[in-house]
Each structure stands twice: as C-alpha cells, then as structure tokens.
Amino acid sequence: MLGLACDGRGSSTIRMEYEATQLEKQHVHSVYESTAPYFNEVQSKAWPKVRQFLLEQEPGSLIVDIGCGTGKYLRVNSEIYNLGCDYCKPLVEIAKNNKHEVMVCDNLNLPFRDQCIDTVISIGVIHHFSTKQRRIQAIKEMARTLVPGGRIMLYVWAMEQKSRRFEKQDVFVPWNKHCCLDVLPKPASLKILTIMISYRTQLQTKL
C-alpha cells in the first residue's frame, strides 16, 4: 500500500510539472518569441538601481545576466566580463547581432559549473515561472553558480505595492501596441502570464 501511495504522489508530481511547463510555454515563451522582433526598438534604458549595481562590480569580474533578453544590461559596464543567456532564441539572436556574448539556456538547468560566477542578475524573469517550486529551483540554480561571497540581484513583480492591489497572483498582462510603435495588429491577443510574487520588488543579497 505504501508503494502504491508513493507511486501516486510521484505521478501527481510529474503531471503538475508537465502542466507548469505547458502553461509557461503557451503564455510566456510563445509570446516572447512572437514579439521578439520588436524588442530591439522598444526596450527601455537600463533601470537605475541595476545600472548602479553593475557599475559597482570589480573590474574583470564575471557577470551573468539570466534572462538577458536583447542584452541591454550587458553594455552597462565595459570593465567587467558580461555574459548573457535567455530561453528565447529570437531574443538571443538579437543580442548576438548587437555584439553581445550570449547563449540560449534554461534557467532551471544552467550550463555553468558550480561556483564559477562572481555576480548574477535576473531582471523581470522569476515571476514568469508558474509554480513556487519552479521559482525556488530557478533561484537555487543561480546561487549554485556563484563563487563564495558572490552576489545576486533579482527583480520581480511583487504583490505588495502601495499604489495597486492585486486580488490574485496569476495575472495576464496585455502587450500594448503603443509600446511597440503601433506595429502589432492584435495587441489583445498577446498576453504574458506573470506570477505576482510575495517578495519585495528588489532582492539583493550576498550568498
């Protein structure tokens, strides 16, 4: 009976993991892939606190941007070695065309050795994972790559906001055509799933 119960829990876990990956594939990855051609034109400048954080890094240190998109943070500090990776191949291609050192990879299974990176940044990425377990796994995977005393900066969308109140954690954010220079004919059909996480918007810590 115990064996059957364990098998049942195992099947349930596998099913939940499959559903989570399908949800992200449909509502996150497919959206970024379809909108990637417009990101090079519409992405904003580097956020001030992230920019300052990058400028404070030791010259010659290795910095990896997990979920780098088109690579806007990879050009902030030319005195450090910048490496970027993203799950979205079209965004990585744009970053490569912009002369950045980038690769396609999975945040849950990073292609880096243990304790080989000085600093990791992940800006606006973690909240796209559809379960708490996958978000924790993503953070642990980034922490695994850090050298002793390394630093990580995460930015996520948070539920705790003074000016807004969210009734639930799962939020679909429409792609606004006005942010895309009016190039998308059906903005309402493109929505990104964002999980509002119960963290502060900025989490910066030494590990």
Order of alpha helices (4+ residues) and beta strands (2+ residues): alpha-alpha-alpha-beta-beta-alpha-beta-beta-alpha-beta-beta-beta-beta
